Amino acid sequence: MFGRTLFATALLAVTGAVSAQNLTRPAEFYFDADANTVKPVIAVRETGDAATEKLAKAIERNPRAKAEVAQLAHLAMQAGRTDLGKQLYTRALGSIDRSDALWRAVVWNYGWDLYRNGEVEGAFAQWRSLVESRSVTASWMPPTLALSLWSMGRKDEAVQWYAAAVRSEPQLWNTTAQFARLLPDWREADRTLLAQVQAAWAENPPTWP
C-alpha cells in the first residue's frame, strides 16, 4: 500500500492546470516507430503491492532513482492516488533532462495517466512537449494528438492530425476497421472517440498542405 514511505518520496509540488496551447501544424507523413517513447517504464517486474513495496524500498535506498520513481508514479495513478502520482512524476522529470534516454518514455506515460484520469489538457501538454522536443515524425503522434484535441473541443485541428495518419498509412487509418489492432492499449471509449474524428475526416478530408 502507499504509506508514509511513499509520501516521503513525493517532494515536489504538482504543477498547475495547463491552459489550451497552440500546436505546430502536422507534417505530411508520420512513419517513425519512436520505440524508446511508446513503452512502459519498468524498473521492477513484480505487479501490485509487491511492485509498490519493492519500488518504495529501492527509492528509499537511492532517492535519485529515476525509473523507479516513474514506475511508482504510474502505479499510484492507476491506484487512484492522483496527487501522489503527479508528485512522483514531477520528481522523476525533475531529475532528468531531454537528453536522457528515459525522458520521452516518462513524458509519454505521464500523458496517458493524465488522460485516463480525465485531465485532457494536462495530457496534451505532455504529448505536445514530445512533438516539439526534437524533429521526430512518430506514427503515434497523429492518432494520439487527434484524440486529445478532439477531447478538448479543438475538432478542426483533430481532423488535421488524423488526416496525417491517413496520408501516412491510408490502408490502416481510412476506416475504423483496424482500430482494435492498431490501438490495443487504448480503452474502448478512446477508440470510439477516435472513430468520431475518423468520421469527421471522411466527411470532409482536409487537403495538404
KERO-724210 format. One record per atom (N, C-alpha, C): chain; x, y, z; atom name; residue in three letters. Coordinates in pm, whole numbers, plus 32768, in hexadecimal, padded with zeros to 4 digits. Layout:
<nodes>
chain;u;v;w;atom;res
A;X;Y;Z;CA;ALA
...
</nodes>
This chain:
<nodes>
chain;u;v;w;atom;res
A;8055;7F88;8000;N;MET
A;8000;8000;8000;CA;MET
A;8058;807D;8000;C;MET
A;801A;80EE;7FD7;N;PHE
A;8066;816B;7FD4;CA;PHE
A;8063;81AA;805F;C;PHE
A;80CF;8199;80AA;N;GLY
A;80D3;81CA;8132;CA;GLY
A;812D;8240;8143;C;GLY
A;815F;8250;81C0;N;ARG
A;81AF;82C6;81E0;CA;ARG
A;822F;82CC;818F;C;ARG
A;826B;8258;8177;N;THR
A;82E8;8258;812A;CA;THR
A;82D3;8292;80A0;C;THR
A;8263;826D;8060;N;LEU
A;8249;829F;7FDA;CA;LEU
A;822A;8333;7FDC;C;LEU
A;81DF;8361;8040;N;PHE
A;81C4;83EF;8047;CA;PHE
A;8245;843E;805D;C;PHE
A;82A3;8401;80A3;N;ALA
A;8322;8446;80BA;CA;ALA
A;8370;8458;8039;C;ALA
A;8356;8402;7FD7;N;THR
A;839F;8410;7F58;CA;THR
A;8366;847F;7F01;C;THR
A;82EC;84AB;7F1D;N;ALA
A;82AC;8510;7EC9;CA;ALA
A;82D5;859B;7EF9;C;ALA
A;8346;85CD;7EC9;N;LEU
A;8382;8646;7F00;CA;LEU
A;835F;86C4;7EB4;C;LEU
A;8331;86B6;7E3A;N;LEU
A;831A;872C;7DE8;CA;LEU
A;8286;8745;7DD7;C;LEU
A;8262;87C3;7DCA;N;ALA
A;81D5;87E7;7DBD;CA;ALA
A;81A1;87C3;7D33;C;ALA
A;8120;87AF;7D2D;N;VAL
A;80DF;8792;7CAD;CA;VAL
A;80D5;8812;7C5D;C;VAL
A;80F1;8808;7BDD;N;THR
A;80E2;887D;7B87;CA;THR
A;804F;889A;7B73;C;THR
A;802D;8917;7B53;N;GLY
A;7FA4;8940;7B42;CA;GLY
A;7F68;890F;7AC1;C;GLY
A;7EE6;8925;7AB3;N;ALA
A;7EA0;88FC;7A39;CA;ALA
A;7ED8;8947;79C2;C;ALA
A;7ED8;8905;7950;N;VAL
A;7F11;893D;78D7;CA;VAL
A;7EA2;8979;7882;C;VAL
A;7EB3;89F1;7856;N;SER
A;7E4F;8A2F;77FF;CA;SER
A;7E62;89FD;7771;C;SER
A;7DFD;8A16;7720;N;ALA
A;7E04;89ED;7694;CA;ALA
A;7E7E;8A2C;7652;C;ALA
A;7EC4;89DD;7603;N;GLN
A;7F40;8A0C;75C8;CA;GLN
A;7F3E;89F6;7532;C;GLN
A;7F8D;8A47;74EE;N;ASN
A;7F9B;8A34;745F;CA;ASN
A;7FF2;89BA;7444;C;ASN
A;7FE2;8984;73CE;N;LEU
A;802F;8911;73A5;CA;LEU
A;8059;8926;7315;C;LEU
A;80D4;88FF;72F7;N;THR
A;8101;890D;726D;CA;THR
A;80A9;88BA;7210;C;THR
A;809E;88E6;7193;N;ARG
A;804F;889B;7133;CA;ARG
A;808E;8813;7119;C;ARG
A;803D;87AF;70FE;N;PRO
A;8076;872A;70E3;CA;PRO
A;80CB;8729;7065;C;PRO
A;812D;86D2;7065;N;ALA
A;817E;86BB;6FED;CA;ALA
A;812E;8666;6F8B;C;ALA
A;8169;864C;6F18;N;GLU
A;8120;85FF;6EB4;CA;GLU
A;8115;856C;6EDA;C;GLU
A;8182;8532;6F0B;N;PHE
A;8184;84A3;6F28;CA;PHE
A;81BF;8488;6FB2;C;PHE
A;8192;841B;6FEF;N;TYR
A;81C2;83F0;7072;CA;TYR
A;81DE;835A;706F;C;TYR
A;825E;8339;705E;N;PHE
A;8284;82AD;7050;CA;PHE
A;82DE;827A;70C2;C;PHE
A;831C;82D3;710F;N;ASP
A;837E;82A9;7173;CA;ASP
A;833D;8253;71E0;C;ASP
A;837F;81E6;7204;N;ALA
A;834A;818F;726E;CA;ALA
A;8356;81D0;72F8;C;ALA
A;83C1;821C;730F;N;ASP
A;83D8;825F;7390;CA;ASP
A;83CC;81FD;7404;C;ASP
A;840D;818A;73F5;N;ALA
A;83FB;811B;7453;CA;ALA
A;8427;813E;74E1;C;ALA
A;8487;8198;74F1;N;ASN
A;84B4;81BC;7577;CA;ASN
A;8450;8213;75C2;C;ASN
A;83EB;8242;757B;N;THR
A;8384;8293;75BB;CA;THR
A;830C;823F;75E4;C;THR
A;82D7;81F3;7586;N;VAL
A;8257;81AF;759B;CA;VAL
A;826B;8128;75E0;C;VAL
A;8298;812E;765B;N;LYS
A;82AE;80B5;76A9;CA;LYS
A;8299;80D6;773C;C;LYS
A;8272;8075;778B;N;PRO
A;8267;808F;781B;CA;PRO
A;82F0;80A0;7859;C;PRO
A;82F5;80E8;78C7;N;VAL
A;8370;80F5;7914;CA;VAL
A;836F;8087;797E;C;VAL
A;83C9;8029;7971;N;ILE
A;83C8;7FB4;79C9;CA;ILE
A;844F;7FA8;7A0E;C;ILE
A;844E;7FBD;7A90;N;ALA
A;84C7;7FAA;7AE0;CA;ALA
A;84C2;7F24;7B28;C;ALA
A;844A;7EF5;7B4B;N;VAL
A;8439;7E72;7B89;CA;VAL
A;83CB;7E28;7B3E;C;VAL
A;83D3;7DA5;7B3E;N;ARG
A;8374;7D53;7AF3;CA;ARG
A;82FC;7D27;7B45;C;ARG
A;8302;7D38;7BC5;N;GLU
A;8291;7D11;7C19;CA;GLU
A;8216;7D67;7BF9;C;GLU
A;81A4;7D3E;7C27;N;THR
A;8129;7D8A;7C14;CA;THR
A;80E5;7DA0;7C9B;C;THR
A;8083;7DF9;7C9B;N;GLY
A;8033;7E0F;7D13;CA;GLY
A;8083;7E41;7D89;C;GLY
A;805A;7E13;7E02;N;ASP
A;809B;7E41;7E7D;CA;ASP
A;812E;7E1A;7E81;C;ASP
A;8150;7DA7;7E44;N;ALA
A;81DC;7D7D;7E44;CA;ALA
A;8233;7DE2;7DF9;C;ALA
A;8201;7E14;7D8A;N;ALA
A;824A;7E78;7D3D;CA;ALA
A;8257;7EFA;7D8D;C;ALA
A;81E8;7F23;7DC9;N;THR
A;81E9;7F9E;7E17;CA;THR
A;824F;7F98;7E88;C;THR
A;8251;7F27;7ECF;N;GLU
A;82AE;7F18;7F3F;CA;GLU
A;833E;7F18;7F0F;C;GLU
A;8358;7ED0;7EA4;N;LYS
A;83E2;7EC6;7E72;CA;LYS
A;8412;7F4E;7E3F;C;LYS
A;83BC;7F97;7DF9;N;LEU
A;83E0;801B;7DC7;CA;LEU
A;83F9;807C;7E39;C;LEU
A;83A1;8079;7E9D;N;ALA
A;83B1;80D3;7F0F;CA;ALA
A;8436;80BB;7F56;C;ALA
A;845A;803C;7F66;N;LYS
A;84DA;801C;7FA8;CA;LYS
A;8550;804A;7F53;C;LYS
A;8545;8039;7ECF;N;ALA
A;85B1;8064;7E77;CA;ALA
A;85C4;80FB;7E7D;C;ALA
A;8557;8144;7E82;N;ILE
A;855E;81D7;7E89;CA;ILE
A;8593;8204;7F0F;C;ILE
A;856E;81BA;7F79;N;GLU
A;85A1;81DB;7FFE;CA;GLU
A;8638;81CB;8002;C;GLU
A;866A;8163;7FBF;N;ARG
A;86FC;814C;7FBB;CA;ARG
A;8741;81B2;7F62;C;ARG
A;86FF;81D7;7EF4;N;ASN
A;873C;8233;7E94;CA;ASN
A;86D6;829D;7E6C;C;ASN
A;86D0;830B;7EB5;N;PRO
A;866E;8373;7E97;CA;PRO
A;867C;83AE;7E0A;C;PRO
A;86ED;8396;7DC9;N;ARG
A;8702;83CB;7D42;CA;ARG
A;86D4;836A;7CD5;C;ARG
A;8698;82FC;7CFB;N;ALA
A;8667;829B;7C99;CA;ALA
A;8602;82E0;7C3D;C;ALA
A;860B;82BF;7BBD;N;LYS
A;85B5;8301;7B5B;CA;LYS
A;8546;82A5;7B29;C;LYS
A;856D;8234;7AF3;N;ALA
A;8509;81D7;7ABF;CA;ALA
A;84AE;81A5;7B2E;C;ALA
A;84E8;818E;7BA5;N;GLU
A;8498;815E;7C15;CA;GLU
A;842E;81C4;7C3C;C;GLU
A;8453;8243;7C41;N;VAL
A;83F3;82AC;7C63;CA;VAL
A;8386;82B6;7BF8;C;VAL
A;83AE;82AC;7B79;N;ALA
A;834C;82B6;7B0D;CA;ALA
A;82EB;8240;7B0F;C;ALA
A;831D;81C7;7B27;N;GLN
A;82C3;8155;7B2D;CA;GLN
A;8266;815F;7BA5;C;GLN
A;8299;818D;7C16;N;LEU
A;8245;819E;7C8B;CA;LEU
A;81DB;8209;7C72;C;LEU
A;81FF;8271;7C29;N;ALA
A;819E;82D8;7C05;CA;ALA
A;812B;829C;7BB5;C;ALA
A;814C;8247;7B55;N;HIS
A;80E5;8206;7B04;CA;HIS
A;808B;81AF;7B5A;C;HIS
A;80C6;8162;7BB5;N;LEU
A;8076;810C;7C0C;CA;LEU
A;801B;815E;7C67;C;LEU
A;804E;81CF;7C96;N;ALA
A;7FFC;8226;7CEA;CA;ALA
A;7F84;825B;7C9C;C;ALA
A;7F9B;8287;7C21;N;MET
A;7F2D;82B9;7BCF;CA;MET
A;7EC7;824B;7BB5;C;MET
A;7EF7;81D3;7B97;N;GLN
A;7E9E;8162;7B80;CA;GLN
A;7E4A;8143;7BFB;C;GLN
A;7E83;8155;7C70;N;ALA
A;7E3E;8136;7CED;CA;ALA
A;7DE2;81A6;7D1B;C;ALA
A;7DD9;8212;7CCC;N;GLY
A;7D84;8282;7CF1;CA;GLY
A;7DC6;82E6;7D4D;C;GLY
A;7E49;82D5;7D67;N;ARG
A;7E91;8335;7DBA;CA;ARG
A;7ECB;83A0;7D5E;C;ARG
A;7E71;83F1;7D27;N;THR
A;7E96;844D;7CBC;CA;THR
A;7EFB;84B5;7CE9;C;THR
A;7EE3;84F4;7D5B;N;ASP
A;7F40;855B;7D88;CA;ASP
A;7FCC;8522;7D9F;C;ASP
A;7FD2;84AD;7DDD;N;LEU
A;8053;846E;7DF4;CA;LEU
A;8095;844B;7D6F;C;LEU
A;8046;8416;7D11;N;GLY
A;807D;83F5;7C8E;CA;GLY
A;80B9;846E;7C49;C;GLY
A;8072;84DD;7C4F;N;LYS
A;80A5;8558;7C11;CA;LYS
A;8126;8586;7C53;C;LYS
A;8129;857F;7CD8;N;GLN
A;81A0;85A8;7D20;CA;GLN
A;8218;8552;7CF9;C;GLN
A;81FF;84D0;7CED;N;LEU
A;826C;8476;7CC8;CA;LEU
A;8298;848C;7C38;C;LEU
A;823A;84A0;7BDE;N;TYR
A;8261;84BD;7B54;CA;TYR
A;82B1;8540;7B4D;C;TYR
A;8287;85A3;7B9A;N;THR
A;82D0;8622;7B9C;CA;THR
A;835D;860D;7BD1;C;THR
A;8368;85B9;7C35;N;ARG
A;83ED;859C;7C6C;CA;ARG
A;8442;8554;7C04;C;ARG
A;8409;84F0;7BC0;N;ALA
A;8455;84A6;7B5B;CA;ALA
A;8484;8503;7AEC;C;ALA
A;842A;8556;7ABA;N;LEU
A;844E;85B0;7A4C;CA;LEU
A;84AF;861C;7A79;C;LEU
A;84AB;863D;7AF9;N;GLY
A;8509;86A0;7B2C;CA;GLY
A;8597;866C;7B37;C;GLY
A;85A5;85E8;7B31;N;SER
A;862B;85AD;7B3E;CA;SER
A;8669;8587;7AB9;C;SER
A;861F;859C;7A4B;N;ILE
A;8655;857C;79C6;CA;ILE
A;863C;85F1;7969;C;ILE
A;868E;85FC;7901;N;ASP
A;8677;8663;789C;CA;ASP
A;8656;861F;7818;C;ASP
A;8641;866F;77B2;N;ARG
A;8611;8639;7733;CA;ARG
A;8679;85E6;76EA;C;ARG
A;86F5;85ED;7715;N;SER
A;875C;859A;76D8;CA;SER
A;8761;850E;7715;C;SER
A;871C;84FB;7784;N;ASP
A;871B;847A;77C8;CA;ASP
A;86C5;8418;7779;C;ASP
A;86F5;839E;7768;N;ALA
A;86AB;833A;771A;CA;ALA
A;8624;831A;7757;C;ALA
A;8613;8334;77D8;N;LEU
A;8597;8314;781D;CA;LEU
A;852D;8381;780E;C;LEU
A;8557;83F9;77E9;N;TRP
A;84FC;846C;77EE;CA;TRP
A;847F;8457;7799;C;TRP
A;848C;842D;771D;N;ARG
A;841A;8423;76C5;CA;ARG
A;83B5;83BB;76F8;C;ARG
A;83E5;834C;7729;N;ALA
A;8389;82E6;775A;CA;ALA
A;833D;8315;77D6;C;ALA
A;8381;835D;782F;N;VAL
A;833E;8390;78A6;CA;VAL
A;82D1;83F3;787F;C;VAL
A;82F2;844D;7823;N;VAL
A;828F;84B1;77F7;CA;VAL
A;8219;846D;77B2;C;VAL
A;8236;840E;775B;N;TRP
A;81CD;83C4;7715;CA;TRP
A;816C;8383;7779;C;TRP
A;81A3;833C;77DB;N;ASN
A;8150;82F6;783C;CA;ASN
A;8105;8357;7898;C;ASN
A;8146;83C3;78BD;N;TYR
A;8102;8427;790F;CA;TYR
A;808A;845F;78C3;C;TYR
A;809B;8478;7842;N;GLY
A;802B;84A8;77F2;CA;GLY
A;7FB5;8449;77F6;C;GLY
A;7FCF;83C9;77E3;N;TRP
A;7F62;8369;77E5;CA;TRP
A;7F22;835C;786F;C;TRP
A;7F73;8362;78D7;N;ASP
A;7F38;835A;795D;CA;ASP
A;7EE0;83D3;797A;C;ASP
A;7F09;8448;794B;N;LEU
A;7EB5;84BF;795A;CA;LEU
A;7E35;84B0;7907;C;LEU
A;7E43;8483;788C;N;TYR
A;7DCE;8475;7836;CA;TYR
A;7D68;8415;7873;C;TYR
A;7D98;83A5;78A5;N;ARG
A;7D3D;8343;78E0;CA;ARG
A;7D02;8372;7964;C;ARG
A;7D3D;83DB;799C;N;ASN
A;7D04;8419;7A13;CA;ASN
A;7CA5;848B;79F0;C;ASN
A;7C8C;849E;796E;N;GLY
A;7C32;8508;7942;CA;GLY
A;7C71;8590;7933;C;GLY
A;7CF6;8598;793F;N;GLU
A;7D3D;8618;7936;CA;GLU
A;7D76;8627;78A9;C;GLU
A;7D1C;8649;784D;N;VAL
A;7D3F;8646;77C0;CA;VAL
A;7DA6;86B1;779E;C;VAL
A;7D94;8729;77D3;N;GLU
A;7DF3;8794;77B3;CA;GLU
A;7E7E;8774;77E9;C;GLU
A;7E85;8738;7860;N;GLY
A;7F05;8711;7896;CA;GLY
A;7F48;86A7;7841;C;GLY
A;7EF9;8647;7811;N;ALA
A;7F2E;85DF;77B9;CA;ALA
A;7F62;861D;7738;C;ALA
A;7F13;8676;76FF;N;PHE
A;7F3B;86B8;7682;CA;PHE
A;7FBE;8703;7694;C;PHE
A;7FD0;8743;7705;N;ALA
A;804C;878E;771E;CA;ALA
A;80C4;8731;771F;C;ALA
A;80B5;86BA;7758;N;GLN
A;8124;865B;7759;CA;GLN
A;8145;862F;76CA;C;GLN
A;80E0;8605;7680;N;TRP
A;80F9;85D5;75F8;CA;TRP
A;812B;8644;759D;C;TRP
A;80F9;86BC;75B2;N;ARG
A;8128;872E;7563;CA;ARG
A;81BD;8744;7579;C;ARG
A;81EB;8732;75F5;N;SER
A;827B;8745;7610;CA;SER
A;82CE;86DD;75C6;C;SER
A;8299;8665;75B2;N;LEU
A;82E1;8600;7565;CA;LEU
A;82E7;8625;74D2;C;LEU
A;8278;8658;749D;N;VAL
A;8274;8680;7410;CA;VAL
A;82DB;86EC;73F4;C;VAL
A;82E9;8749;7452;N;GLU
A;833B;87BF;743A;CA;GLU
A;83CA;87B1;746E;C;GLU
A;83E9;8741;74B0;N;SER
A;846D;8734;74EE;CA;SER
A;84DB;871C;7489;C;SER
A;84BE;86D1;741F;N;ARG
A;8520;86BA;73B6;CA;ARG
A;84D6;8690;7338;C;ARG
A;851E;868C;72CC;N;SER
A;84DE;8674;724A;CA;SER
A;84C3;85DE;7238;C;SER
A;8451;85B4;726B;N;VAL
A;8425;8529;725D;CA;VAL
A;8397;852C;7226;C;VAL
A;837F;84DD;71BF;N;THR
A;82F7;84CE;718C;CA;THR
A;82CC;843F;71AA;C;THR
A;829F;8429;7224;N;ALA
A;8280;83A4;7256;CA;ALA
A;81F1;837C;7233;C;ALA
A;81DF;82FD;721A;N;SER
A;815B;82CC;71F0;CA;SER
A;80F3;82D9;725E;C;SER
A;811D;82E4;72DE;N;TRP
A;80BC;82F3;7349;CA;TRP
A;807F;837F;734C;C;TRP
A;80C1;83DF;7311;N;MET
A;8098;846A;7321;CA;MET
A;800F;848B;72E5;C;MET
A;7FF4;8469;7266;N;PRO
A;7F73;8491;722E;CA;PRO
A;7EF8;845B;7279;C;PRO
A;7EEE;83DA;7296;N;PRO
A;7E76;83AE;72DD;CA;PRO
A;7E6E;83E0;736D;C;PRO
A;7EE0;83E7;73B1;N;THR
A;7EDE;8411;743C;CA;THR
A;7EBB;84A4;7449;C;THR
A;7EF6;84F8;73F5;N;LEU
A;7ED6;8586;73FA;CA;LEU
A;7E4A;85A0;73C7;C;LEU
A;7E1D;8554;7363;N;ALA
A;7D93;8561;7335;CA;ALA
A;7D32;8544;73A6;C;ALA
A;7D4E;84DB;73F3;N;LEU
A;7CF7;84B8;7465;CA;LEU
A;7CF3;8528;74CB;C;LEU
A;7D67;855B;74F2;N;SER
A;7D69;85C1;755B;CA;SER
A;7D2C;8644;752C;C;SER
A;7D49;866B;74B1;N;LEU
A;7D10;86E8;747C;CA;LEU
A;7C78;86DE;7471;C;LEU
A;7C46;866E;7441;N;TRP
A;7BB5;865B;7437;CA;TRP
A;7B76;8660;74C3;C;TRP
A;7BB8;8623;7524;N;SER
A;7B86;8623;75AE;CA;SER
A;7B7F;86B0;75E8;C;SER
A;7BD7;8709;75B9;N;MET
A;7BD7;8794;75E8;CA;MET
A;7B7A;87ED;7598;C;MET
A;7B37;87B3;7534;N;GLY
A;7ADE;8803;74E1;CA;GLY
A;7B22;8848;746E;C;GLY
A;7BA0;8829;7456;N;ARG
A;7BEB;8868;73E8;CA;ARG
A;7BE0;880B;736E;C;ARG
A;7B68;8804;7339;N;LYS
A;7B46;879B;72DA;CA;LYS
A;7B88;87AD;7252;C;LYS
A;7B92;8827;7224;N;ASP
A;7BD5;883C;71A3;CA;ASP
A;7C66;880F;71A7;C;ASP
A;7CAA;8831;7213;N;GLU
A;7D35;8805;7221;CA;GLU
A;7D3E;876E;722D;C;GLU
A;7CDF;8732;7275;N;ALA
A;7CDF;86A0;7283;CA;ALA
A;7CD4;865D;71FA;C;ALA
A;7C7E;8691;71A5;N;VAL
A;7C6D;8657;7120;CA;VAL
A;7CEC;8669;70CE;C;VAL
A;7D2F;86DC;70DC;N;GLN
A;7DAC;86F1;7095;CA;GLN
A;7E14;8689;70BD;C;GLN
A;7E1B;866B;713E;N;TRP
A;7E7C;8608;716B;CA;TRP
A;7E53;857B;713F;C;TRP
A;7DD3;855F;7143;N;TYR
A;7DA8;84DB;7115;CA;TYR
A;7DC8;84CA;7081;C;TYR
A;7DBA;8534;7035;N;ALA
A;7DDA;852F;6FA6;CA;ALA
A;7E6B;8509;6F90;C;ALA
A;7EC4;8531;6FEC;N;ALA
A;7F51;850B;6FDF;CA;ALA
A;7F63;8475;6FEF;C;ALA
A;7F12;8438;7045;N;ALA
A;7F18;83A6;7053;CA;ALA
A;7EEC;8364;6FD2;C;ALA
A;7E83;8397;6F95;N;VAL
A;7E50;835C;6F19;CA;VAL
A;7EB5;836E;6EA8;C;VAL
A;7EF2;83E4;6E9F;N;ARG
A;7F57;83F9;6E38;CA;ARG
A;7FCB;8397;6E48;C;ARG
A;7FF0;837D;6EC3;N;SER
A;8062;8327;6EDE;CA;SER
A;8043;8294;6EC0;C;SER
A;7FD1;8265;6EF0;N;GLU
A;7FAC;81D8;6EDF;CA;GLU
A;7F18;81CF;6EBC;C;GLU
A;7EF3;81F3;6E41;N;PRO
A;7E64;81F8;6E1F;CA;PRO
A;7E1D;8173;6E32;C;PRO
A;7E60;8105;6E19;N;GLN
A;7E1F;8083;6E25;CA;GLN
A;7E00;8060;6EB6;C;GLN
A;7E40;80A5;6F13;N;LEU
A;7E2A;808C;6FA1;CA;LEU
A;7DC3;80E9;6FE0;C;LEU
A;7DC3;8168;6FB4;N;TRP
A;7D78;81CE;6FFD;CA;TRP
A;7D01;8208;6FB2;C;TRP
A;7CEA;81E2;6F34;N;ASN
A;7C79;8220;6EEE;CA;ASN
A;7BF2;81EA;6F19;C;ASN
A;7BF1;817E;6F67;N;THR
A;7B77;814F;6FA8;CA;THR
A;7B9A;8130;703A;C;THR
A;7B34;810B;7086;N;THR
A;7B4A;80E6;7113;CA;THR
A;7B5D;8050;7124;C;THR
A;7B62;8007;70B8;N;ALA
A;7B5F;7F75;70BE;CA;ALA
A;7BD3;7F3A;710D;C;ALA
A;7C47;7F7E;710B;N;GLN
A;7CBD;7F46;714B;CA;GLN
A;7CE3;7F8D;71CD;C;GLN
A;7C89;7FDE;7202;N;PHE
A;7CA9;8028;727C;CA;PHE
A;7CD2;7FCB;72EE;C;PHE
A;7C8A;7F5E;7301;N;ALA
A;7CA8;7F04;7372;CA;ALA
A;7D34;7ECA;7365;C;ALA
A;7D5F;7EAB;72EB;N;ARG
A;7DE5;7E75;72D6;CA;ARG
A;7E4F;7EE1;72E0;C;ARG
A;7E31;7F55;72AA;N;LEU
A;7E92;7FC2;72A9;CA;LEU
A;7EA3;8002;7332;C;LEU
A;7E39;8000;7382;N;LEU
A;7E38;8047;7402;CA;LEU
A;7E10;7FE8;7473;C;LEU
A;7E5C;7F7C;7486;N;PRO
A;7E32;7F15;74E7;CA;PRO
A;7E32;7F44;7578;C;PRO
A;7E83;7FA8;7598;N;ASP
A;7E8C;7FD8;7622;CA;ASP
A;7E27;8046;7641;C;ASP
A;7DDE;8073;75DB;N;TRP
A;7D79;80DA;75F1;CA;TRP
A;7CFB;809B;762C;C;TRP
A;7CB5;80E9;767D;N;ARG
A;7C31;80BF;76AB;CA;ARG
A;7BCF;80C2;7637;C;ARG
A;7B67;8072;7642;N;GLU
A;7B02;8071;75D9;CA;GLU
A;7AC4;80FC;75C8;C;GLU
A;7AB2;8143;7637;N;ALA
A;7A7A;81CA;762F;CA;ALA
A;7AD4;8227;75DF;C;ALA
A;7B58;8215;75EA;N;ASP
A;7BB5;8269;759F;CA;ASP
A;7BB0;8248;750A;C;ASP
A;7BA8;81C8;74EA;N;ARG
A;7B9C;81A2;745C;CA;ARG
A;7B19;81D5;7422;C;ARG
A;7AAF;81D3;7472;N;THR
A;7A2E;8208;7444;CA;THR
A;7A38;829D;7428;C;THR
A;7A7F;82E5;747E;N;LEU
A;7A91;8374;746A;CA;LEU
A;7AE2;838F;73EC;C;LEU
A;7B4B;8341;73D7;N;LEU
A;7B9B;8352;735D;CA;LEU
A;7B48;8331;72E2;C;LEU
A;7AE9;82D7;72EF;N;ALA
A;7A90;82B9;727E;CA;ALA
A;7A3E;8333;7256;C;ALA
A;7A1F;838A;72B6;N;GLN
A;79DB;8407;7296;CA;GLN
A;7A35;8461;7243;C;GLN
A;7AB6;8461;7264;N;VAL
A;7B15;84B0;7216;CA;VAL
A;7B1E;8477;7189;C;VAL
A;7B25;83F4;717F;N;GLN
A;7B2D;83B5;70FB;CA;GLN
A;7AB2;83D7;70A8;C;GLN
A;7A3D;83D7;70E6;N;ALA
A;79C2;83F7;709E;CA;ALA
A;79C4;8487;706C;C;ALA
A;79F8;84E3;70BF;N;ALA
A;7A02;856F;7096;CA;ALA
A;7A67;857D;7024;C;ALA
A;7AD4;8533;702B;N;TRP
A;7B35;8535;6FBD;CA;TRP
A;7AF6;8500;6F3D;C;TRP
A;7AAE;8491;6F44;N;ALA
A;7A72;8453;6ECE;CA;ALA
A;7A09;84AE;6E8E;C;ALA
A;79C5;84FC;6EE0;N;GLU
A;795F;8558;6EAB;CA;GLU
A;799E;85C9;6E5D;C;GLU
A;7A11;85F7;6E8A;N;ASN
A;7A50;8669;6E47;CA;ASN
A;7AE7;865F;6E56;C;ASN
A;7B2A;8608;6E08;N;PRO
A;7BBA;85F6;6E18;CA;PRO
A;7C05;8677;6DF9;C;PRO
A;7C5B;86A5;6E54;N;PRO
A;7CA7;871F;6E3B;CA;PRO
A;7D12;8707;6DD1;C;PRO
A;7D32;876F;6D89;N;THR
A;7D9A;8765;6D23;CA;THR
A;7E22;877F;6D62;C;THR
A;7E88;8757;6D1B;N;TRP
A;7F13;8771;6D48;CA;TRP
A;7F59;87C4;6CDC;C;TRP
A;7FA4;882F;6D01;N;PRO
A;7FBE;8855;6D8B;CA;PRO
A;7F4C;88AB;6DC3;C;PRO
</nodes>
